[in-house]
Amino acid sequence: MFENVALGRSCSDEEYAELAPQLRLKFFEAQRRCMERKIPLLILIAGIDGSGRGAVVNLLSEWMDSKFVHNHIFWMESDEERERPADWRYWRRLPAQGRTAVFVGGWYAPSLRAFCCNELGKHGFDVQMHHWRGLEASLVDSGMALAKIWLHLDKKTHDRRLKKRLENRQVHHFTPYDAKIAENYDGLAEAAARAITLTDRSDAPWTIVDAADANYRNLAVARAVIAAVDRGVSAADARMLRLKMEEREAPDDSAREGIISTLDAIDLSVGADHAGYKKELAELQAELKDLTYHAYKAGISSTLLFEGWDAAGKGGSIRRLMAGVDARIAHVIPISAPNEEERAHHYLWRFWRHIPRAGFVTVYDRSWYGRVLVERVEALTPREDWSRAYAEINIFEAQLAAGNNILLKFWLHISPEEQLRRFKEREEIPWKQYKITDEDWRNREKWPEYVRAADEMFLRTSTDYAPWHVIAAEDKKFARLSVLRTYRDALRNSLKRARKAGKNK
């Protein structure tokens, strides 16, 4: 792949002095367009050791308004990064609308190193590349401009620079020296060629730059970033056109009228043994306290989310569950309308921020499923965005489930009649009045639309690794006990698998 790249391209100092000011102006203009159009810009800089990645980062900071640029170096994982899914460290640093982030190495660096050093086979490497390609597709589809730049050197130049670097290791070399990859030119080049082939997309292409000559390299990098911004602006214009057409051609859902819902199959007549409720609740909470302690020691985290109808009892179930977990390792995240900072990022960003560390417990009172529920029904999000969200959510949850994390999704179900009774009760009881709002009554009028949205959500996001647990909540005590039993069983099974895995080592 790189045979036609490292051809000794160069740019004289005189030519650079003429071209650089012109290109720098265009570069600054590209950043301004991103800010005006609220387009997040992500610049990913990777390359052969000695190709000048640090110098390129400095150039970007010099040529752009540095107040709105954040550089991120992923040299070593911190403890809190190791205790979460691999994507967490990248998601939390993604740029907001109108801002720029520079990732040095980015998500490719760990995979390239592992493959180059024979710590990861071809199949595993290809799986990771497929994952990164999917992540980039999600980011670009959500409106991000993405520039992916590989700085390349021929072997002779690489070896010469490596020798010089080793002779002056104490002089301004911030990057930790890694002999396995720094000295394995052929292995890294092979890994990079495979990665580029697997992840090159028309809307997120790689730009391969001959980095032997600094002048040529700088100009090529600037042009690549400008081209990425042009793609982002064109995509934003096309998106606006599609949205206008969508508004004129709103789909007709009337054909779904009369179709039986998944929720219709739920038996709402079931109830708890009220006489023995307090005793069983106390026993379950005591067992949860013991199990979550052992899960903490084993590094098994838990992510639990609650969805369902207004007044279905989500808050009451969460309180009973949290009473069985040590408060030092658990917290509840109430989800409401996103704030200004959250709206400026990809919708999954605010949920990634709260993913628990190994052994900890996070409970979401409502969740990322708002994308395909309230945002869909209330037309807060365009159809093309919430339609794409099902696949994005499945990928997100697969990462959680694969990371030694218990993931439980609860839908608390009640009938419209029971909801009405509870709404009226809230209006009549002073200490419950804060729970009922005009928005609750308005949402109730759209019950059929929410049923259709929930049906599609169950169909498209109930997976082997993250199935939905639909809980009959007409009887609040039954629902609370059902939630605690489900979590208890999941903890038991996870700890059992962990013990078995430990014995097999």
C-alpha positions as CSV (number, residue, x, y, z in Angstrom):
1,M,0.0,0.0,0.0
2,F,2.8,2.4,0.9
3,E,5.0,1.8,-2.1
4,N,3.7,4.9,-3.9
5,V,3.6,7.1,-0.8
6,A,7.2,7.5,0.4
7,L,8.6,8.9,-2.8
8,G,10.7,11.6,-1.3
9,R,8.2,14.4,-1.9
10,S,9.4,17.7,-0.6
11,C,8.6,21.4,-0.6
12,S,11.4,24.0,-0.6
13,D,11.5,26.7,2.1
14,E,10.8,29.3,-0.5
15,E,7.8,27.5,-1.8
16,Y,6.6,26.8,1.7
17,A,6.9,30.5,2.7
18,E,4.6,31.4,-0.2
19,L,2.0,28.6,0.2
20,A,1.8,28.3,4.0
21,P,0.2,31.7,4.7
22,Q,-2.5,31.1,2.1
23,L,-3.2,27.6,3.4
24,R,-3.2,28.8,7.0
25,L,-5.9,31.3,6.2
26,K,-8.0,28.6,4.6
27,F,-7.3,26.4,7.6
28,F,-8.5,29.0,10.0
29,E,-11.5,29.6,7.8
30,A,-12.4,25.9,7.9
31,Q,-12.4,26.0,11.7
32,R,-14.6,29.1,11.7
33,R,-17.1,27.3,9.4
34,C,-17.2,24.4,11.9
35,M,-17.9,26.9,14.7
36,E,-20.6,28.7,12.8
37,R,-22.3,25.6,11.6
38,K,-21.9,23.8,15.0
39,I,-20.0,21.0,13.4
40,P,-17.6,19.0,15.7
41,L,-14.2,18.4,14.1
42,L,-12.1,15.4,15.1
43,I,-8.6,15.1,13.7
44,L,-6.9,11.7,14.2
45,I,-3.1,11.8,13.8
46,A,-1.4,8.4,13.5
47,G,1.8,7.3,11.8
48,I,5.2,5.6,11.9
49,D,7.5,6.5,14.8
50,G,9.6,9.5,14.0
51,S,7.1,10.9,11.4
52,G,6.5,14.1,13.3
53,R,3.2,13.5,15.0
54,G,4.1,15.9,17.8
55,A,5.2,18.6,15.3
56,V,1.9,18.2,13.5
57,V,-0.1,18.6,16.7
58,N,1.9,21.8,17.4
59,L,1.2,23.0,13.9
60,L,-2.6,22.5,14.3
61,S,-2.6,24.4,17.6
62,E,-0.6,27.2,15.9
63,W,-2.8,27.5,12.8
64,M,-6.1,27.2,14.5
65,D,-7.7,29.2,17.3
66,S,-6.3,27.1,20.2
67,K,-9.0,28.2,22.6
68,F,-11.4,25.8,20.8
69,V,-8.9,23.0,20.2
70,H,-8.2,20.1,22.7
71,N,-5.3,17.7,22.1
72,H,-5.6,14.2,23.6
73,I,-2.7,11.7,23.9
74,F,-3.5,8.1,24.6
75,W,-0.1,6.8,25.7
76,M,-1.1,4.8,28.7
77,E,-4.4,3.7,30.2
78,S,-5.3,5.0,33.7
79,D,-6.8,2.8,36.3
80,E,-10.3,4.2,35.7
81,E,-9.9,3.6,32.0
82,R,-8.8,0.0,32.4
83,E,-11.9,-0.6,34.6
84,R,-14.3,0.4,31.8
85,P,-15.1,-0.6,28.2
86,A,-12.3,0.4,25.8
87,D,-14.4,3.0,24.1
88,W,-15.0,5.0,27.3
89,R,-11.7,6.8,27.2
90,Y,-12.4,8.1,23.6
91,W,-16.1,8.9,24.0
92,R,-15.6,11.2,27.0
93,R,-13.1,13.3,24.9
94,L,-15.1,13.7,21.7
95,P,-15.5,17.3,20.7
96,A,-18.7,19.3,21.2
97,Q,-20.4,21.1,18.4
98,G,-18.2,23.8,16.9
99,R,-15.1,22.5,18.8
100,T,-12.1,20.6,17.6
101,A,-10.3,17.6,19.1
102,V,-7.0,16.1,18.1
103,F,-6.5,12.5,18.9
104,V,-2.9,11.4,18.7
105,G,-3.0,7.7,17.8
106,G,-6.6,7.6,18.8
107,W,-8.4,4.3,18.9
108,Y,-6.1,2.8,16.3
109,A,-2.9,2.9,18.3
110,P,-3.6,0.0,20.8
111,S,-4.8,-2.3,18.0
112,L,-1.9,-1.5,15.8
113,R,0.6,-2.1,18.5
114,A,-1.0,-5.5,19.5
115,F,-1.1,-6.7,15.9
116,C,2.4,-5.5,15.2
117,C,3.8,-7.3,18.2
118,N,1.8,-10.5,17.5
119,E,-0.3,-10.0,20.6
120,L,-3.5,-10.0,18.5
121,G,-4.3,-12.3,15.6
122,K,-5.7,-11.3,12.2
123,H,-9.3,-12.2,13.1
124,G,-9.2,-10.2,16.4
125,F,-7.6,-7.3,14.6
126,D,-10.2,-7.3,11.9
127,V,-13.0,-7.4,14.5
128,Q,-11.6,-4.4,16.1
129,M,-11.2,-2.5,12.8
130,H,-14.8,-3.3,12.0
131,H,-15.8,-1.9,15.4
132,W,-13.9,1.3,14.8
133,R,-15.3,1.7,11.3
134,G,-18.8,1.4,12.9
135,L,-18.0,4.0,15.5
136,E,-16.7,6.4,12.9
137,A,-19.9,5.9,10.8
138,S,-22.0,6.7,13.8
139,L,-20.0,9.9,14.5
140,V,-20.0,11.1,10.9
141,D,-23.7,10.3,10.5
142,S,-24.4,12.4,13.6
143,G,-22.7,15.4,12.0
144,M,-19.1,15.2,12.9
145,A,-16.3,16.1,10.5
146,L,-13.6,13.5,10.7
147,A,-10.0,13.7,9.4
148,K,-7.9,10.6,9.6
149,I,-4.2,11.1,8.7
150,W,-1.4,8.6,8.6
151,L,2.1,10.0,8.5
152,H,4.4,7.7,6.7
153,L,8.2,7.3,6.3
154,D,10.3,5.0,4.1
155,K,12.3,2.4,6.1
156,K,15.6,4.1,5.5
157,T,14.4,7.4,6.9
158,H,12.6,5.7,9.8
159,D,15.8,3.9,10.8
160,R,17.9,7.0,10.5
161,R,15.5,9.0,12.7
162,L,15.2,6.1,15.2
163,K,19.0,6.0,15.6
164,K,19.1,9.7,16.2
165,R,16.2,9.5,18.7
166,L,18.0,6.8,20.7
167,E,21.1,8.8,20.8
168,N,19.2,11.8,22.3
169,R,16.5,10.0,24.3
170,Q,16.7,12.6,27.1
171,V,16.1,15.6,24.9
172,H,12.5,16.6,24.4
173,H,11.1,13.1,23.7
174,F,7.9,13.0,25.7
175,T,6.5,9.8,24.1
176,P,7.3,6.7,26.1
177,Y,9.8,4.6,24.2
178,D,8.3,1.2,23.1
179,A,11.0,-0.9,21.4
180,K,8.6,-3.6,20.3
181,I,6.9,-1.2,17.9
182,A,9.4,1.6,17.4
183,E,12.0,-0.9,16.0
184,N,9.5,-3.0,14.1
185,Y,9.0,-1.0,11.0
186,D,7.8,-3.8,8.8
187,G,5.3,-5.0,11.4
188,L,3.8,-1.6,11.9
189,A,3.6,-0.9,8.2
190,E,1.8,-4.2,7.7
191,A,-0.6,-3.5,10.5
192,A,-1.3,0.1,9.3
193,A,-1.9,-1.1,5.7
194,R,-4.5,-3.6,7.0
195,A,-6.1,-1.1,9.2
196,I,-6.4,1.5,6.5
197,T,-7.8,-1.0,4.0
198,L,-10.5,-2.1,6.5
199,T,-11.5,1.3,7.7
200,D,-11.3,3.6,4.7
201,R,-14.7,5.0,3.9
202,S,-15.9,7.7,1.5
203,D,-17.2,9.8,4.3
204,A,-14.3,9.0,6.6
205,P,-11.3,8.4,4.3
206,W,-7.7,8.0,5.3
207,T,-5.1,10.5,4.0
208,I,-1.6,9.0,3.8
209,V,1.1,11.6,3.9
210,D,4.8,11.3,3.0
211,A,6.2,12.8,6.2
212,A,9.9,12.8,5.4
213,D,9.9,16.5,4.5
214,A,8.4,18.7,7.2
215,N,7.3,21.4,4.8
216,Y,5.5,19.0,2.5
217,R,4.0,17.1,5.5
218,N,2.5,20.3,7.0
219,L,0.9,21.4,3.8
220,A,-0.6,17.9,3.2
221,V,-2.0,17.7,6.7
222,A,-3.6,21.1,6.4
223,R,-5.2,20.2,3.1
224,A,-6.5,16.9,4.5
225,V,-8.2,18.7,7.4
226,I,-9.7,21.3,5.1
227,A,-11.1,18.5,2.9
228,A,-12.6,16.9,6.0
229,V,-14.4,20.1,6.9
230,D,-15.7,20.5,3.3
231,R,-17.2,16.9,3.6
232,G,-18.7,17.8,6.9
233,V,-20.3,21.0,5.6
234,S,-21.6,19.2,2.5
235,A,-23.1,16.4,4.6
236,A,-24.7,19.0,6.9
237,D,-26.3,20.7,3.8
238,A,-27.5,17.4,2.5
239,R,-29.0,16.5,5.9
240,M,-30.9,19.8,6.1
241,L,-32.4,19.1,2.6
242,R,-33.4,15.6,3.7
243,L,-35.1,16.9,6.8
244,K,-37.1,19.4,4.8
245,M,-38.3,16.6,2.5
246,E,-39.1,14.4,5.5
247,E,-41.3,17.2,7.0
248,R,-43.3,17.3,3.8
249,E,-43.6,13.6,3.5
250,A,-44.4,12.5,7.1
251,P,-45.1,8.7,7.2
252,D,-48.6,7.5,7.7
253,D,-48.7,5.1,10.7
254,S,-52.4,4.5,10.4
255,A,-51.7,1.1,8.8
256,R,-50.5,-0.1,12.2
257,E,-53.8,0.6,13.9
258,G,-55.3,-2.6,15.3
259,I,-52.0,-4.5,15.4
260,I,-51.6,-6.3,18.7
261,S,-48.7,-5.0,20.8
262,T,-46.1,-7.0,22.6
263,L,-47.3,-5.3,25.8
264,D,-50.8,-6.8,25.4
265,A,-49.3,-10.2,26.2
266,I,-48.2,-9.1,29.7
267,D,-50.5,-10.4,32.5
268,L,-51.1,-7.4,34.6
269,S,-53.3,-9.3,37.1
270,V,-50.3,-10.9,38.9
271,G,-49.6,-9.7,42.4
272,A,-47.3,-10.2,45.3
273,D,-48.0,-11.9,48.6
274,H,-48.7,-8.7,50.5
275,A,-48.6,-10.4,53.9
276,G,-45.0,-11.7,53.3
277,Y,-43.9,-8.7,51.2
278,K,-41.8,-6.9,53.9
279,K,-40.0,-10.1,54.9
280,E,-39.1,-11.1,51.3
281,L,-38.1,-7.6,50.4
282,A,-35.7,-7.5,53.4
283,E,-34.3,-10.9,52.5
284,L,-33.7,-9.9,48.9
285,Q,-32.0,-6.6,49.9
286,A,-29.7,-8.4,52.4
287,E,-28.8,-10.9,49.7
288,L,-28.1,-8.1,47.2
289,K,-25.8,-6.4,49.7
290,D,-23.8,-9.6,50.0
291,L,-23.7,-10.3,46.3
292,T,-22.8,-6.8,45.2
293,Y,-20.0,-6.8,47.7
294,H,-18.6,-10.0,46.1
295,A,-19.2,-8.5,42.7
296,Y,-17.2,-5.5,43.8
297,K,-14.3,-7.7,44.9
298,A,-14.4,-9.6,41.6
299,G,-14.5,-6.4,39.5
300,I,-18.0,-7.1,38.1
301,S,-19.9,-3.9,37.5
302,S,-23.6,-3.4,37.0
303,T,-25.6,-1.1,34.7
304,L,-29.3,-1.1,35.3
305,L,-31.8,1.0,33.4
306,F,-35.5,1.6,34.0
307,E,-38.0,2.6,31.3
308,G,-41.8,2.4,31.3
309,W,-44.9,4.5,31.6
310,D,-45.2,7.6,33.7
311,A,-46.3,6.6,37.2
312,A,-45.4,2.9,36.6
313,G,-43.3,2.9,39.8
314,K,-39.8,3.3,38.4
315,G,-38.7,5.5,41.3
316,G,-40.1,3.2,44.0
317,S,-38.4,0.1,42.4
318,I,-35.1,1.9,42.2
319,R,-35.3,3.0,45.9
320,R,-35.9,-0.5,47.1
321,L,-33.1,-1.8,44.9
322,M,-30.6,0.8,46.1
323,A,-31.5,0.0,49.7
324,G,-29.8,-3.4,49.0
325,V,-26.6,-1.9,47.6
326,D,-23.8,-0.2,49.6
327,A,-24.2,3.5,48.7
328,R,-20.4,3.9,48.4
329,I,-20.3,1.8,45.2
330,A,-23.6,2.8,43.6
331,H,-25.3,5.9,42.2
332,V,-28.5,6.7,40.3
333,I,-28.5,8.9,37.2
334,P,-31.9,10.6,36.6
335,I,-32.3,11.3,32.9
336,S,-34.3,14.3,31.7
337,A,-34.1,16.6,28.7
338,P,-30.4,17.1,27.8
339,N,-28.7,20.3,28.9
340,E,-26.8,22.6,26.6
341,E,-23.5,20.7,27.0
342,E,-25.2,17.4,26.3
343,R,-27.0,18.6,23.2
344,A,-23.7,19.7,21.8
345,H,-22.4,16.1,21.7
346,H,-23.5,12.8,20.2
347,Y,-26.6,11.6,22.2
348,L,-24.7,8.6,23.7
349,W,-22.0,10.8,25.1
350,R,-23.8,11.7,28.3
351,F,-24.4,8.1,29.0
352,W,-20.9,7.0,28.3
353,R,-19.7,9.4,31.0
354,H,-21.5,7.5,33.7
355,I,-20.5,4.0,32.8
356,P,-19.5,2.3,36.1
357,R,-16.0,1.3,37.0
358,A,-15.3,-2.4,37.7
359,G,-17.3,-3.5,40.7
360,F,-19.5,-0.4,40.8
361,V,-23.2,0.0,40.1
362,T,-24.9,2.6,38.0
363,V,-28.7,2.9,37.7
364,Y,-30.3,5.0,35.0
365,D,-33.8,6.3,35.8
366,R,-34.7,6.5,32.1
367,S,-31.9,6.1,29.6
368,W,-30.6,6.2,26.1
369,Y,-33.9,4.7,24.9
370,G,-35.3,8.2,25.1
371,R,-33.9,8.5,21.6
372,V,-36.4,6.0,20.2
373,L,-39.2,6.7,22.6
374,V,-39.9,10.3,23.6
375,E,-37.7,11.9,20.9
376,R,-39.4,9.8,18.3
377,V,-43.0,10.3,19.5
378,E,-42.6,14.0,20.2
379,A,-40.7,14.6,16.9
380,L,-37.8,16.0,18.8
381,T,-35.3,14.0,16.6
382,P,-35.5,13.5,12.8
383,R,-36.6,10.0,11.6
384,E,-33.2,9.2,10.1
385,D,-31.5,9.8,13.5
386,W,-33.8,7.8,15.7
387,S,-34.0,5.0,13.0
388,R,-30.2,4.8,13.1
389,A,-30.2,4.7,16.9
390,Y,-31.3,1.0,17.2
391,A,-28.0,-0.2,15.7
392,E,-26.0,2.3,17.7
393,I,-27.6,1.2,20.9
394,N,-27.0,-2.5,20.2
395,I,-23.3,-1.8,19.6
396,F,-23.1,0.3,22.8
397,E,-24.8,-2.4,24.9
398,A,-22.6,-5.1,23.4
399,Q,-19.5,-3.3,24.6
400,L,-21.0,-3.0,28.1
401,A,-22.0,-6.6,28.3
402,A,-18.6,-7.7,27.0
403,G,-16.7,-5.7,29.6
404,N,-17.5,-7.8,32.7
405,N,-20.6,-5.8,33.3
406,I,-24.1,-6.9,34.2
407,L,-26.6,-5.1,32.0
408,L,-30.3,-5.2,32.9
409,K,-33.0,-3.3,31.1
410,F,-36.4,-3.0,32.8
411,W,-39.7,-1.8,31.3
412,L,-42.4,-1.3,34.0
413,H,-45.8,-1.9,32.5
414,I,-49.2,-0.7,33.7
415,S,-52.6,-0.2,32.0
416,P,-53.9,3.2,30.9
417,E,-56.6,2.8,33.6
418,E,-54.1,2.2,36.4
419,Q,-52.1,5.2,35.1
420,L,-55.1,7.4,35.3
421,R,-55.9,6.3,38.8
422,R,-52.3,7.0,39.9
423,F,-52.3,10.4,38.2
424,K,-55.5,11.4,40.1
425,E,-54.0,10.1,43.3
426,R,-50.9,12.3,42.8
427,E,-53.1,15.4,42.3
428,E,-55.0,14.7,45.5
429,I,-52.1,13.8,47.9
430,P,-50.1,16.9,48.8
431,W,-46.7,15.2,49.1
432,K,-47.2,13.5,45.8
433,Q,-48.3,16.5,43.8
434,Y,-44.7,17.3,42.7
435,K,-44.7,14.1,40.7
436,I,-47.6,15.1,38.3
437,T,-47.0,17.7,35.6
438,D,-48.9,18.9,32.5
439,E,-46.4,17.0,30.4
440,D,-47.5,13.8,32.0
441,W,-51.1,14.4,31.0
442,R,-49.9,15.4,27.5
443,N,-47.8,12.2,27.1
444,R,-50.8,10.1,28.2
445,E,-52.8,11.4,25.2
446,K,-50.1,9.8,23.0
447,W,-50.4,6.3,24.5
448,P,-50.9,4.5,21.2
449,E,-47.8,6.2,19.6
450,Y,-45.7,5.3,22.6
451,V,-47.0,1.7,22.4
452,R,-45.8,1.5,18.7
453,A,-42.5,3.0,19.6
454,A,-42.0,0.6,22.5
455,D,-42.9,-2.4,20.2
456,E,-40.2,-1.5,17.7
457,M,-37.8,-0.9,20.5
458,F,-38.3,-4.3,22.0
459,L,-38.1,-5.9,18.6
460,R,-34.9,-4.3,17.5
461,T,-32.9,-4.0,20.8
462,S,-33.8,-7.1,22.8
463,T,-30.7,-9.2,22.3
464,D,-29.1,-12.3,23.8
465,Y,-26.6,-10.2,25.7
466,A,-29.1,-7.4,26.7
467,P,-32.7,-8.7,26.7
468,W,-35.6,-6.6,27.9
469,H,-37.3,-7.5,31.2
470,V,-40.9,-6.4,31.0
471,I,-42.3,-6.2,34.5
472,A,-46.0,-6.2,35.3
473,A,-46.3,-3.2,37.6
474,E,-50.0,-2.9,38.3
475,D,-49.1,-4.2,41.7
476,K,-46.2,-2.1,42.9
477,K,-45.0,-4.6,45.4
478,F,-44.9,-7.4,42.8
479,A,-42.9,-5.1,40.5
480,R,-40.3,-4.2,43.2
481,L,-39.8,-7.9,44.1
482,S,-39.5,-8.9,40.5
483,V,-36.8,-6.3,39.8
484,L,-34.8,-7.3,42.9
485,R,-35.1,-11.0,42.0
486,T,-33.9,-10.4,38.5
487,Y,-30.9,-8.5,39.6
488,R,-30.1,-11.1,42.3
489,D,-30.2,-13.9,39.7
490,A,-28.0,-12.0,37.4
491,L,-25.4,-11.4,40.1
492,R,-25.5,-15.0,41.1
493,N,-24.9,-16.2,37.5
494,S,-22.1,-13.7,36.9
495,L,-20.3,-14.6,40.1
496,K,-20.6,-18.3,39.3
497,R,-19.1,-17.7,35.8
498,A,-16.3,-15.7,37.4
499,R,-15.5,-18.5,39.9
500,K,-15.5,-21.1,37.1
501,A,-13.3,-19.0,34.9
502,G,-10.9,-18.5,37.8
503,K,-10.7,-22.3,38.3
504,N,-10.0,-22.9,34.7
505,K,-7.0,-20.6,34.6
